[in-house]
Amino acid sequence: MAQPKVAIIGGGAAGFFTAINLAIKTKNADITLYEGSSKFLAKVLISGGGRCNVTNTISKPEELIKSYPRGEDFLLPIFQKFSSKDTQEWFERHGVALKTEEDGRVFPKSDSSQSIYNCLVRLAKEHGVKVKLEHRLTGLTQQDDIWKLEFKNNEILADHVVLCTSCNNQIRKMVTKLGISYVAPIPSLFTFNAQNHHLKELAGISVPNARVAIKEIKESQDTGPLLITHWGYSGPAVLRLSAWQARRLAELDYQFTLQIQWDYNWKREDFQNIFQTNTLEHPKEKIIHWKGHELPKRLWTEIVSSAQLEEYKNWSEIGKKGIKRLLDAMFSYQVAINGKSTFKAEFVTAGGIDLSEIDSSTFELKQSKNLYAAGELLNIDAITGGFNFQAAWSGAYLISHAISKKVLSV
Ligand SMILES: Cc1cc2nc3c(=O)[nH]c(=O)nc-3n(C[C@H](O)[C@H](O)[C@H](O)COP(=O)(O)OP(=O)(O)OC[C@H]3O[C@@H](n4cnc5c(N)ncnc54)[C@H](O)[C@@H]3O)c2cc1C
C-alpha cells in the first residue's frame, strides 16, 4: 500500500518541528515540506537578536499560559502535553546545549540561532523529510478525503495537510474559502511613538521599575523596565503593554495617552509627606537638587520642569499646588502617543485562524478532516521571552502525534 502523503506548508519553526517529529514517530508517511520563499527558517535565524530565544523556564502550564494575551485558555491542555520543559529536553536530546538567562529566557549555549537552525535542518534530512523551496501554496481544496494543493507550476495530492505559514493575505483567502473563520490580523509587540517628544533629549535613559498605563483603556497597566528612545518609549514594560492591549490600541489607531509612574515602589502619600517636610526643614534647597527619587538626574530635572516648577525654585516656594503638580508628574506623567514602531523588527501577529475552529488535542481543523494548522497562523501570540516559539513547538508536536496515530492505524 502506498505511504500516506503528508504536505506541510511553510518552512518555519512550526513546519520543521511538525515534519521532524512526525518522521521520528513513523516511517509510514511520505513527508514533504513546502516553503514558498527561497529560504527556510528565516525567522529562526533572526530571532532573539540572532540568538533565538527558544523557550522560557516557566514550565507549569497554569503559569506558562499567563504570557499569552491571545490563546491563554486554549493553550492550557496543550502545555499539559508538551510544555517548555519538553522543548528544552527535546533540543538537548538532539544535540543543542541550552542555557538559561536570569529572567528565565532560554537560548542555545552557543548564543547563536544557527545552532537551532542546524539542528532542525540536520534532523529533517536524517529522517527523510523532503524539503521543497519556492513552492508557494496558491490553492487548497478537498475532494473525497484527498487534498489538492496548487502551487505556481504544479499541483499535488495529499492525505494530510499541515498549514504553518504564519498570517498572510493569500493564506487568509484560502482558509476563509474553506469556511474557516479567521480573526483579522493586527500587530503585537511594538514600541510607542511620540511625535511631540518632550523627552527626546533623554534618549537612552532607562528606569528599571516603571508602571505604564493607557489613559483611554481602564485597568490597562504593566510594569518593568522602560526605555526612553529618540522616537518615543520602549522596553519590556511597553512591549508587554502593547501585546496585552494590541486590539484596543489598533481600535484607537495608536493615538492615546501613555501614563507613566516612574517607579512602582513609590507611594504617593509618602512623597507628599516628604515634600511637606522639605518645605519646613530644607526651605532653601532647590527642588531639582533633591535626590530622594533615585532617578537619573536629567530625568528628575525634566519631571520638575513638566510640573511647571522653574529650575531656581526651592522648597519654600513650591506651595500646595506645586506639590500636587510634582506628584502628578512623578506618578502619572502623561505623554501623547501617535504611532508605533517595531522593536528590533521583533513583532508578532495577533489574529489568524480562530481557535474555536481547532481541536485542541490534535490541532486539526474541526470542519476540515486531515487539515491541521500550527504556529503563528493561529490566533495565538505571546509577550517576548520565548513564548511565541513555545506555542509553535507545542502545536507542531501535537500535530505530529495526531497524524502519526492516524498513519499507523491505516
Ligand atoms: C525579528 C523577530 C524575532 C523574533 N524572536 C523571537 C524569539 O527570540 N523567541 C520567540 O519565541 N519568538 C520570536 N519571534 C516570533 C517567532 O519567530 C514566531 O512566532 C515564529 O517564527 C512563528 O513560527 P511559524 O513557523 O508559525 O511561522 P514562520 O516562522 O513565519 O514561518 C512561516 C513560513 O511559511 C512560509 N509561507 C508563507 N506562506 C506560504 C505559502 N502560501 N506557501 C508556502 N510557504 C509559505 C514563509 O515563507 C515562512 O518561511 C520573533 C519574530 C521576529 C519577526
The ligand as a Gaussian input file, in Angstrom:
#p B3LYP/6-31G(d) Opt

LIG

0 1
 C       12.703000      39.524000      14.298000
 C       11.914000      38.507000      15.089000
 C       12.499000      37.947000      16.204000
 C       11.788000      37.012000      16.966000
 N       12.391000      36.446000      18.051000
 C       11.706000      35.529000      18.778000
 C       12.342000      34.861000      19.873000
 O       13.534000      35.033000      20.149000
 N       11.578000      33.984000      20.597000
 C       10.258000      33.709000      20.291000
 O        9.628000      32.905000      20.979000
 N        9.669000      34.288000      19.221000
 C       10.360000      35.165000      18.466000
 N        9.759000      35.746000      17.373000
 C        8.436000      35.215000      16.957000
 C        8.673000      33.856000      16.237000
 O        9.730000      34.000000      15.324000
 C        7.419000      33.398000      15.511000
 O        6.356000      33.332000      16.429000
 C        7.663000      32.006000      14.894000
 O        8.740000      32.064000      13.988000
 C        6.423000      31.513000      14.188000
 O        6.777000      30.322000      13.504000
 P        5.891000      29.771000      12.307000
 O        6.568000      28.532000      11.844000
 O        4.476000      29.715000      12.726000
 O        5.958000      30.889000      11.188000
 P        7.175000      31.487000      10.350000
 O        8.453000      31.355000      11.073000
 O        6.724000      32.843000       9.956000
 O        7.256000      30.550000       9.073000
 C        6.251000      30.554000       8.097000
 C        6.869000      30.112000       6.780000
 O        5.824000      29.877000       5.843000
 C        6.207000      30.378000       4.581000
 N        4.979000      30.633000       3.807000
 C        4.081000      31.633000       3.975000
 N        3.059000      31.497000       3.106000
 C        3.330000      30.392000       2.390000
 C        2.640000      29.729000       1.323000
 N        1.461000      30.174000       0.829000
 N        3.192000      28.595000       0.801000
 C        4.369000      28.125000       1.277000
 N        5.065000      28.708000       2.273000
 C        4.537000      29.835000       2.829000
 C        7.010000      31.631000       4.926000
 O        7.864000      31.974000       3.852000
 C        7.772000      31.165000       6.173000
 O        9.017000      30.581000       5.847000
 C       10.454000      36.664000      16.602000
 C        9.870000      37.239000      15.463000
 C       10.586000      38.146000      14.712000
 C        9.951000      38.740000      13.487000

